[in-house]
Amino acid sequence: MTTALDTRPTGDGARIALIAAAVAAAGMLLFPLATLGRGGTDADAVLLHLSGRLLNLSSYQDAPLPPTGLILGLGWATLALLVATVIGALRRATWLWITALLAFVLAAAAVLRLDATLSEQVGRVMADTALRPGAKRQLRNFYAGGGMNLGLFLPVLGGLIATGAGLSGRAWWHERYNRLRGLLVPVSAISLAIAVGAVVVLIVQPAVNLSGKPLGLVGGWLAKSDLVYFVYSSLFAPVTSLNPLLDSLKLATPLIFTGLSVAFAFRTGLFNIGGPGQLTMGAVGAMLAGVYGPAWLGWGLLPLSIIAAGAFGALWGAIPGVLKARFGSSEVINTIMLNYIASAVFIFLIGTDTFPFLGRTYHLGLKAEGFEARSEVLQPGAQLPTMLGLLNVGSGGQTAISIGLLVALVAFFVARAVLKARRTGMALLIAVIAGAVTWRIGIPVNIAGSQLNASFLIALLCVAFFGTLMWRTSTGYALRAVGLSPKAAEYGGISVARGTVLAMTIAGMFAGLAGLHYVNGGALDEYRLKGNMPVNVGFDGIAVALMGQNTPAGVVVSSLLFGTVDTGGLEVSRQLENVNRDIVTVLKALIVLFIAAGGFLSRRLTDPPPPQLVAAGAGGPPPGTHLSPDQAALERATPNPNVGQSSEQITREGGK
Amino acid sequence: MDGLFAQLLTTAFLATFIRSVVPLLLTALGGLFSERSGVVNIALDGLIIFGALAGAVSAKALEPSLGAAAPWFGWLAGMLVGGLIAWIHALLSIKYRADQVISGTAINLLATGVPAVILTALYQTSTESPKLNQGLPLWGVGELRFSPPVYFAFIIVAVTWYVVYRTPYGLRLRATGEQPGAAASMGINVRRMRYSAVILSGMLAGTAGVFLSIGNLDSYVRNISAGSGFIALAALIFGQWKPLGVLGATLLFGFLQALSIALGGTDLLPPTLVSALPYVITILALILTGRSRAPRALGRPYDG
């Protein structure tokens, strides 16, 4: 009963393509096409618009500018193709994806041509014997700051999206698309947050203009939109080179811990907003073990410190868990109260040497000398090495990164695939051997010192532990069942109370382990517990978990994104006086807000279609043999926490 | 020990006690409207912060032209902004059926970032707004002198009681929170009721923020709420979602806050641990509350 498959894009696909192409076309007309140069201290730029108009806002009024005729030609051709794509989307034409793909190709060609043009300009400047070396260096940096602007970025992005949407009628693409539905909400939320953040930047930061000439209405608008592009390109720049990437990983490490913490509790229908308190107590535990543990343990102090961090965090997570299971208390309010209590305990321990009690003064002795609130330095055995220290196998001062870890990782997955996933232990053994054999082989790199410490490895271990426990053990099955339907779980013999306590305990452990990053890992420049520990990464874990759809892999990706943006935020703060790092905080909050709203997308779009419809639409074999829609349905079944219900209702349901 | 008891009997302590009660009372009463209509509102803490910021910034902006009247307009601005931000929470929770706790948390997270962005843009500092030449006036006798939001708060207790139990609006509000389906079948617009209740909660929380920024101090400072919104939420639960229960609960919590301030000045307990006392008491209160009598449809989106 197979029929000829309609290759026209789906209605939703056509709408997505229409929006993407229309926004890209509008962007080409409304925003600067390219930046021909940018100053290094005030972000002042020379802008090129599609109309050929040049706007020099920089302090380099006399800088020679490269030829742009070919770039403009490619730009106009791209615009024409985008208009054709819009028409194709309105008609749901089969050829829609072709014009979209060509638009993407031409826009990308324009970007490459622009980069080549700027490089040629640098070459011309360096060859000019009439210029002083200092002026040459300044001009080189000036041109290096140039590149595509919103007017080219949008068609590159929009072309890609429209191409994919235009292919939505193909059977193979349709199945792949169904797998990716879960990504629609976080992607939509991020896009909306960026758009709102752009409006905020437009409002609070005046345009940068060092030319001394007044800006007209059009010039002012172009300057403003360039500013928005500068802010966002700076925020996301740290993924484009090695040193900033390592800094991003450093900032991502505690987010992985706190993101796992929130995601784990969410899986059981609980909302762990106690990350900051659990992190604080974990750090306290790590410090106590690392400073005051017995010296004869030597390197044994490190595992002791790790266990202490996890245990202290677990305790702080177990308290609200027990209170909820036993008394029906809201874990939301209790975790927030425990955050404040942890903060008070923290300051009590290292904020002062003495404390009064019933009229007498006692000595506590945990605080290091000096005005600052901080502990003594950890014993050497408890200190975590940096990743660079661990992986550097170079000799004679040369830095070379070992390939052992990468080889071990690849060997593990290959071995597991070959052994049909029935010999995980054997695959692990093979991976360890492969890693050990290749450890001494290194790739030379140029790194200007990195503070990324080995707690990053511990974070990755926690990711693996999360995935294994939650999806490969009966305990994990029980926890997920409690999250999906407490009543059904209780009916099936699963103890909801036990699940609640266990989930909050493990969630607290994850957050507590984040303390290792700051205390044992020296992330605050010293191997100490310090008063300026940024416990707000506990709240960032909420956005990380939601963006990652409460999955371990999603948490890692989201953490990297946030680490990148945090690193980029420092650069933006340095160059623009009215935009500081708090713009990043606002972006994260907006992401949470928009994810809560489901990205403002229709449920029909984000929920997986019934398997029968997919099978019928694909014209394939009978339903039941298709795994993709079932897997999509399972993946999509991410439980929302039950915290929205009153405590009594949850307890009553759990108690029946 | 004698010193402590003596301190508790002074009018200064009484004044501190009342000033501790007011932000909790206003916020909890606001939360009462929202939660009675069926919408969980843990955004109260963020609403306090936005109200405080709006009150301080707008009063400062209007001071050159309006003089002593500027703080009153600051109060009005704080209420309106509190209502506006609450409307966002309502929009997400009611129309888009977002998880109400996540939506509320998102607003609280916004409240940690937005003030710094706005203050940086306006005053090139991210931690506090410039001081007013004069805040709201203080009315009263001797050491018992308070700004108008204090009197407003205690009046609102009576007004809330009357509205919730003696007006058609109150009956519909309670019906919406208990049985939205039945309420809808009787012709009540459940969505509109919930929108109005949540916005009302934002205006009252905004007033609490205004009290904290220009009714008690003369500027906005970072983290001005210090968790008051969550303590108010606990007081709402402890008070069983009733106006007089809320009054009793906030009097208790306010007394303990004032007590911790008094204890902080003695040598009986470590000051840093004493500062955690209000939060410990909040947890204990929630334990004592046990199985609470929350509105039946609290936290459930209405799909009709």
Interface residues (C-beta under 8 A of the other chain):
Chain A: V200 I203 V204 Q205 F271 I273 L323 F327 G328 S329 S330 V332 I333 N334 I336 M337 L338 Y340 I341 S343 A344 V345 I347 F348 G351 T352 F355 P356 F357 L358 G359 R360 T361 N536 F539 I542 A543 L546 E577 N578 V579 N580 D582 I583 V584 T585 V586 K588 A589 L590 V592 L593 I595 A596 A597 G598 F600 N640 P641 V643 G644 Q645 S646 S647 E648 Q649 T651 R652
Chain B: V40 I42 I88 L92 Y96 R97 A98 D99 Q100 V101 I102 S103 T105 A106 I107 L109 L110 T112 G113 V114 A116 V117 I118 T120 A121 Q124 S126 G227 F230 I231 L233 A234 I237 T266 D267 L268 L269 P270 T272 L273 S275 A276 Y279 V280 T282 I283 L286 I287 T289 G290 R291 S292 R293 A294 P295 R296 L298 G299 R300
